Amino acid sequence: MTIPSLTLVRQIAKQPVVADVAGETKKQWLNSKVAKRIKKGDRIAVGCGSRGIANIAVIVRATIEALQELGAKPFVVAAMGSHGGATADGQRELLASYHISEAELGVPVKTDMETTQIGVNSWGEPVWWDRNALAADGVVTVSRIKPHTDYRSKYESGISKMCVIGLGKREGASQHHRWGWKGLQQMLPETFKTILEKTKFLGGLGIVENANEETALLQVVDRDDVRDIEPALLDQARTLMGRLPFEELDVLVIGEIGKNYSGAGIDPNVVGRLLIEAAPELETNKPKITRMICLDLSPESHGNGTGVGIADLTTDRLLKSIDPIPFRMNNLTACFLRRSQLPFAFPTDLTTIECGIETCWQPIPEKLKFAMIANTLEVTDIWVSDALVEEARKNPNLQIVGTAKPVPLDANGNIEQEKMFPHSVRGRRSQVNGKAGH
């Protein structure tokens, strides 16, 4: 069995979106309780992380401009735990890739890894915080609020986690992750209480995105309100997040994996695989996928192939693109190893996918439920086999675009992903590189 012809299916459910991201960001800051805490001349640290966030450069710039309007002297501080190889240069490079740099923003960008112990949490564990943030007159964060890839809680990815693990740098990240998922689910909120008591954290901008990875909601949350408001924003994010609109798949092909798409490389919330040592798979996770394949690692991941093991099969070139230094650093710090165990690999996309089809437990070609997505962040467009087209016809939130087409392969047997997903991160990257080459 080889790759079937595929039909493009598009998710068309209406999504909320912020029309003027810069304007709404400034409005949120200037009209917030946080604004009343800032005095003229205050040095305010703006915590920025390593996650891919829509409009992040616009949001950070507008945040800095709002703080300047309030008379403050803002500067950026890296709030990304051990990412970027747990080095100052690595974290600076990551921020610069999102256009967060001194040259582009006109303010200092501090990525030093030094921390200070500010106290002890209720577990008896030390609490670490970024030294530059601690020396500021006030600290705010720019945080996307979304379901976490490792655990379920009232507080997942968002303001609290950025304060605890992002600004905790390598020490804070290591300390919580060495307790496994319990360190995130149960200890993280306790550490945040200590941070509220011992630091000049003022509040954070909560960012919620829709299923199309557009900015859906912006809300500045004061330090006194984070523990009450963040869970509600998380519920909104969970409702809006992109998902695969099928209950079961025999084969799922993911064009690219990477840290710019998910902290886990492949978002478990999208593909329905948690894969955490000694933790049961969630029965509510959908879809149920028999064979998962990933083809490439995004260049934005800087060689960090975290999450490659969520897939069953991959390509030789993806494994060759992994840089062992950030890859090992991130996974050994996170203490989640199973997800990054290397899967079977093959020389070409064609041979990799054919092996996936042959081992997916569906030997009847007409019944094969086969789907391909660009990555687990952008799931609006999905290419599917005939068996899934019939399911899609019954879903009012899905639009069938055109008719079935053979998958475009180059002379080496690799999929021309830019042709299948021209509006994806990879497609846009290819267009920019193409223009640069002329």
N, C-alpha and C positions, 0 to 999 in steps of 0.2 A: 504493500500500500504506500502510495506517495502522497504529497500534499494535495488536498482537494482544491477545486476552484472555490473561491470565497466571494461572499457578498458583503458590501459595507452596510452596517446597521448603525444608526446614530441615535443616541439618547437625547430626547427633546423636551423633557420635563422642564417647566419654567423655573428659573432660578433667580433669587434676589441678587442684586449687584449694586455696589456703590458707584454712582456715576462720576463723582469728582473726588477721587481718592485723596489727593493732596489737600483740597479744601476741607474735606471731612476730618482728616487727620488733625489739621491745625485747629479746627473748631472744637474737636474733642479735647485737645490739650488745654486750649485757652478758656474753655467753659467748665473745666473740671475742678474737683476739690483739690487735686494735686497742684493746680496753678496757685492756689492760695497758700500753699506750703513753701513756695519758691520766693526768695528775696533777691533783689537786684544784686548782681555780682556773684551769686552762688555758682560754684563749679558743679555742674550736673553731669554725672556719668550716664550715658545712654547704652544699656546693654543690648547687643545685637548678636544673634546666633548664626548657626551654620545651615539651618534648614532652608530649603527652597520655598520662598514666599512670594506670591504674586505681588508685583508693584513694590517690592521691598525697598528699592533705592528711592522711589518717590515717597514712601512712608517715612523712611529715616530722614530724608532731607526735610520734609515738612515738619517732622518732630523737632529737628534741630532749629528750624526757623521759628517755630512756636516758642521754644524755650528762649531763644534770643529775643523775641518780642516781649517776653516776660522779664527781660533784663538779665537772664542767666548766661553763663559761659559754658555751653555744653561741650562734651567730648565723647567719643565712642569708646566703649570698652568691650572686648570680645567676651561673649557669654556662651561658650560652646563646650564646656567640659574638657574632654580629652581629644576632641576632633582636631583635624589638621596635624595629626601625628603628635599631639600634645606638645607642640612647640610654638613659640611666639611667631616665627616666620611662617609656619604652616597655617596658623590661624589668621595672620594678616593676609596671606594669599587667598584664603577662602573668602574673607570679607571683601577683598578687592574684586573677586570674581562676581560678586553681587553689586559692584560699583559702590561699595562702601569703603572709601579711601580718603586720606587726607587731601589728596589732589582734587578729588571730585566733590567733597563736602566742605572743604575749607576749615575743618576743625581737627584737632588731634585724634588719632586712632591708636589706642593702647591695647596691645595684645600680649603683654607680659604674663607669664604663667605663675608668678609668685602669689601666694595666699597667706592669710593670717587666721589663726584659730580665734574665733570670736566668742566661743562658749561651748556648751555641751547640751545635746538634746535629751529628750526623755528616755531614750534608749541607753544613755550613758556614753554616746558616741560624740567625738569632737565635731564641731561645725566650722567649716572652712569658708572663707570668702575672699574674693579677688582684692588684692591689696590696693589697686588703683581705685576701685569702687569704694572701698572702705575709707580712703582718704578724701573722697569728694564730699561736698556739702549736701548732696542728695543724689539718689540713684533712681532711674526709671528704666523700664524694659520695653522692648518692642517684641511682642510674643504672639506667634500664631497659636491659637487654641484649637486642639484637634484630638481625636482618639489616639492613644499611644499604641505603639506596635507590640508592647511587651506585657501589658497588664490592664486591668479594669479597676477604676477608682473614681471618686468624685473629682480628683485632681490628676489629670494625665498630662499631655503636652500642653504647656501654657505658661502663665506668669509664675506660678509657684515653682514649677520644675526649672524654669530658667534661672530663678533666684537660687535654688538649691544646687542644681547640678551644673548649669551653665556658668554661673558666677562662682561656684565652688571649685571650678577648674578641674585639673586631673585628680586632686585629692578628694574633692566632693563627689566626683563621678565614681571614682574607685570605691570610696567608702560605702556608697549606697548600692552599687552594683554587686559588691562582694556578698551581699545578703540575698542576691537573686531578686526575683520579682517582688518578694516581701519588702526588700529595702526600698523599692520604688512605691509600691502600693501603700505600705503601712508606715515606714520610717520617714519618707519624704515629707509628708505633712507636718510631722513633729519637728523636723529640722527647719521647716519654713516658719514655724512659730518662734523658734530661737532667732531666726534672721529678723523677724518683725520686732523682736524685743531689743536686739543688739546692734542694729544698723540704721542708717538713714535712708533705707528704701522708702520711696514715696508712693509708688504705684506703677502700673504698667498699662500699655496700650494693648488690649486684646483684639486680635485679628481673627475673624472667622471667614473661611472661604467656602464657595459653593462647589457643586460637583464638577463645574467646568474650570475649577482652579482660578476663579475670579474673586476679587475682594467682595464679600457679601455683607460684612458688618465690621464696624470699627467702634470700639468703646474703651475709653480710658477708665480704669478701675483704681480707685484710691486704695492705699495700703490697708485702711480699716475695713474695706469692703471685699477684698480679694477672696477670702475664704467663703463668703456667701454668694458672690456673683459669678465667680469662675465656674462652678458646677453647672449653672444655668447656661452659660456660654458654651460649655462642653456639650451639653445636650443638644444645643442648636447645631453645633458643628457635626455631631454624629448624625443628625437628621439630614444634613445637607451634603455630606461627603459622597464622593463618587464611588459607585459600586458596579460590579458586574451583574447584569440583569437576568442571570440564569441560575437555576437551582443546582444543576450538575453540568460538568464538562468532562469529556474524555481526555482532551488535550487543550492546554492553554499555552500559547507561545507569547513570550514577553520580549519585545524588541530590545529594550535597554533596561538595565537595572542601575541603581546608583543612589548615593546619599542625597542628591538633589531631588530625588523622587520620594524617598522615604528614609527615615532614620535606620530602618531595617533593610534598605536596598530594594526589597520587594515588600510592599505594604501588606502585612498579614490581615489587616481589616478589609482589604480588597480581595485577596485570593483565598481567604478562609483557612490559612494554615498558621498556627501560632508557633509550633516547633520550639518549645522551651523545655529544657531538661526537667524531668520530674513533675512537670505541670501537664494536666490533661488538656487535650484539645477541646475547644468550646463547641458544644453541640449546636449552638446557634450560628456558628460560623458558616457562611455561604459565600460562594458555591462550593460544592464538594468536587474537587478536581483529582482525577486519577493520575495524569501525567503532566507535569509542568516543565516548561523549557524556557531558558533565557539565552539570548544570543550575544549581547554586547554589554560592556560596562561603560557608562557615560564618562566622557572626559572631565566633566564637572566634579566627579568623585575623586579625582587625583589619585587613582590607583586603589582606592578603598573599596574592595569587593565584598564588603559586609552583606550578608544575606543571600549570597550565591547558593548556599545549601538549602534554601527554601525550595529551589527548583530541583528537579530530578536529573535533568540533562542540560548540558551547555556546550559551548564551542571551545576549541583549543585557544582561539584568539582572545576570548574573554579571560580565560585563566592566565594567559600570558600578559594581559594588561593589568593584572593585579600587582600592586607594589606591596611587598610583604611588610614593610615598616609601618605605614598607617593602618594596613589591614590587621596586623597582629595587635598593634597598640589599641585600636578601637575595640576589638573583640575581647582581648584579655582584660581590658578595663571594664567592659560591659559585663563580663562573666557569663555571656550567652554564647556558647561555642557551637552548639549543634547546628544553628542556622547557617553557619559559615563553613561547614565541612564541604570539601570540594566534590561536586557531583561528577558523574561520567561525562566525558567530553569527547567531541568528534571534530574532524577537520573542517567541515562545512555546515552551513545551515541546513542544507538538504538532507545530509546524512543524519544530522542530529534529530531533525523533525521526523524523518522516516523511522528512526529507532523509537521515538516517542509514540508514534502511531502504532507500530508493531507491538508495543508492550502496554498499550492502554486498556486492554481487556475488552475492546470492541472490534471484533473481526469483520463486521459487516459494514462496508464502506458507506452505504446509504444511511446508516444509523449513527455514523460517527459525529459526535458533538465536538467540533473543533472551533477554536476561537483564537484570534491574535489581537493583541493590544500593543500600543507604542511603548507604554510603561505603566506602572500602577498609579501614577498621579493623573495621567490624562486618559480617561476611559470613556469619553464621549463617543468616540469613533471606535467601533469594533468590527473586525472582519470575521465572518462566520461561515460555517459549512451549511449545506442545505437543511440538515436536520434542525439546526438552530434558527434558520430563516423561518421555518414553520412555527416555531415557538414565538419568534419576534412578531409575527403577524397578529398574534393574540394580545400583544402588549401595547396599550395606547400611548405609552411613553417612549416607544421605539419607532423609528422611521427607517424603512428599507430604501436604500439609495442605489438605484441602478440594478444591474443584474450580476450574476456570478462571473468572476474573471479568474484566469490563472494567476497564481502568485508570481510577481516579477522576480526573476532570478538573473544574476549576472553570470558571466562566463565561468566563474569559479564555483557556482552552485550556492551563492549567498543571496539572501533576500535584499532587494533594493527598497529598504524601509522608507526612504524619503519619498518614494512614489506612492506608497501605501498611506503614509501619515505626513502629508506635506505641512500640516499646521502644528505638528508636535514640536517639542523642544529640539529633537534631532532634525526635523525638517527645517525649522527656522535656522538652526546652527549651520546646516548645509547651505542654505541660501546666502547667509552672511559670508561663509567661507568661499562660496562660489564667486560672490561679487568682489571679495578681496583679491581673488586670483586673477581678475581681469584688468 
